[in-house]
Amino acid sequence: MLAAQYPFGCIAMTGIDRAILFAAVLALALGGVWQAVTAAGAQTMERREAYGAEAPPRPGLFQAKCGACHDRAGPLVRERLSLTATGALVTSDDLDLRAFMRGHFGAPEESEIDAIYGALRRIAQGRGRFEVRCGICHASAEALAQKTLILRGGRLFGRYSGRDIADFLLRHGTDSAEETDFFTSVLRRQLTAGP
């Protein structure tokens, strides 16, 4: 009977006891809420600092100009494009890709054509290396880079972890320094227009 009357077993509580207990529980709850609020605020500040790095996240040129019809660049290159003996990228009908893009739906500007052509050509030259080695966990280099990486001082870092990506890749899925350089370059290009 006492346990039913008193929530804390057989201890008889006065009004003051209840007030003290209520105040203690409230303080603990508010302390937890305050910690959560300050942690969220710190995380927001970290995100702002990360976004304030050299290259803020932005949709990639391929995705912006071609993404409505061609979901990802890798499958497009593999299924519809090829490299000639001279290194030119051509369509399945042997049309030069640059000429094809000039008349293609949503025709990009000339500077955009050059940038998209260069990116697709690098994918063709790499023979889908990112997709083969990384695709089981990472859908695309562009999505991975734009969601999780930033540039600082010309080097790639994890947006939230702060890890140097070149160092990280030596222990994460690469077999050699050459592979690390290759994948670092692939990821860097997703955040910049350069090599």
Buried (B, 14 or more C-beta within 10 A) or exposed (E): EEEEEEEEEEEEBEEEEEEEEEEEEEEEEEEEEEEEEEEEEEEEEEEEEBEEBEBEBEEBBBBBBBBEEBEBBBBBBBEBBBBEEEEBBBBEEEEBBBEBBEEBEEEBEEEBBEBBBBBBBBBBEBEBBBBEBBBEEBBBBBBBBBEBBBBEEEBBBBBEEEBBBBEBBBEEBBEEEEBBEBBBBBBBBBBEEEE
